[in-house]
Amino acid sequence: MELKTKVDAPKNRQELFITRKFEIPVNLLYKAHTESEFLTQWMGTNVRKLEAKNHGSYQFETSDAEGNIVFKANGTFHECIPNERLIRTFIMENTGFDVQLEFFDFEALSSETSQLTMQIVFKSIEQRDRLLKMPFAQGLNIAHGRLESIFK
Amino acid sequence: MKTRRDVFQAIADPTRRAIIGLVAVSAMTPGAIAENFDSTRQTISRHIQILTECDLLIQEQQGREILYHFNPQKMKEVSDFIEPFRKFWDDRFNTLEAVMKKHQSKK
């Protein structure tokens, strides 16, 4: 069976590509990335701020059961073209990772299906590979420990 | 002396990926592999050498011939490297799809 989500991390390049086909129309796929109500649900993080417009910014924050903040990320939108394209920066705070540049290409495959292609550009090949080697196998289950301790 | 080769570098090349595809079906001699390509035998032989150095292909001496086998275990190591990351995103995207489908049906 063909995998729905594909990750391509070309050797000796400081970027990676994530591709996924969805059984939802492209406008819903775009909405899922630009409206806090939906982002909160699928990313599992609180959305503190989200201005999905050119030069707007966003802030994500996740707390554990005791209220400790275990994950904080933020960035700026450089370009938002509804149902077509998002370009944003992304940085996870207090992790030692530099800011990433992310390109999201949204494409309608039919009236009911769509595809997302993400291109993530890192500061260096080393940083990309470090991210890939993070403990994703545990689902990055940040509720089970402070994310910072994972990175250190 | 063998150079230690990077397996990711090895599979980055389309010809080498094609060779893996051929040998995965059945073990082949270098000559039989080369017949499938327009490149010179020397070029193909170089690709085979690289694949062998990083253990994606395994040599077997059969009489005067050398047969090349595919080593699936090594390939698995390669896919395992990004698999946890891929699975993480796959799970997230499955949730996204479910959330949006639910939203769609409410309208």
Chai-1 contact restraints between the chains, C-beta under 6 A:
chainA,res_idxA,chainB,res_idxB,connection_type,confidence,min_distance_angstrom,max_distance_angstrom,comment,restraint_id
A,T5,B,R86,contact,1.0,0.0,6.0,A-B,restraint_1
A,T5,B,W89,contact,1.0,0.0,6.0,A-B,restraint_2
A,T5,B,D90,contact,1.0,0.0,6.0,A-B,restraint_3
A,T5,B,F93,contact,1.0,0.0,6.0,A-B,restraint_4
A,V7,B,I82,contact,1.0,0.0,6.0,A-B,restraint_5
A,V7,B,R86,contact,1.0,0.0,6.0,A-B,restraint_6
A,A9,B,I82,contact,1.0,0.0,6.0,A-B,restraint_7
A,K11,B,F8,contact,1.0,0.0,6.0,A-B,restraint_8
A,K11,B,Q9,contact,1.0,0.0,6.0,A-B,restraint_9
A,K11,B,A12,contact,1.0,0.0,6.0,A-B,restraint_10
A,I18,B,W89,contact,1.0,0.0,6.0,A-B,restraint_11
A,R20,B,F93,contact,1.0,0.0,6.0,A-B,restraint_12
A,F22,B,E97,contact,1.0,0.0,6.0,A-B,restraint_13
A,I24,B,E97,contact,1.0,0.0,6.0,A-B,restraint_14
A,I24,B,M100,contact,1.0,0.0,6.0,A-B,restraint_15
A,L28,B,M100,contact,1.0,0.0,6.0,A-B,restraint_16
A,A32,B,L96,contact,1.0,0.0,6.0,A-B,restraint_17
A,A32,B,M100,contact,1.0,0.0,6.0,A-B,restraint_18
A,F38,B,V99,contact,1.0,0.0,6.0,A-B,restraint_19
A,Q41,B,V99,contact,1.0,0.0,6.0,A-B,restraint_20
A,W42,B,T95,contact,1.0,0.0,6.0,A-B,restraint_21
A,W42,B,L96,contact,1.0,0.0,6.0,A-B,restraint_22
A,W42,B,V99,contact,1.0,0.0,6.0,A-B,restraint_23
A,L132,B,I82,contact,1.0,0.0,6.0,A-B,restraint_24
A,L132,B,F85,contact,1.0,0.0,6.0,A-B,restraint_25
A,F136,B,P84,contact,1.0,0.0,6.0,A-B,restraint_26
A,F136,B,F85,contact,1.0,0.0,6.0,A-B,restraint_27
A,F136,B,F88,contact,1.0,0.0,6.0,A-B,restraint_28
A,A137,B,P84,contact,1.0,0.0,6.0,A-B,restraint_29
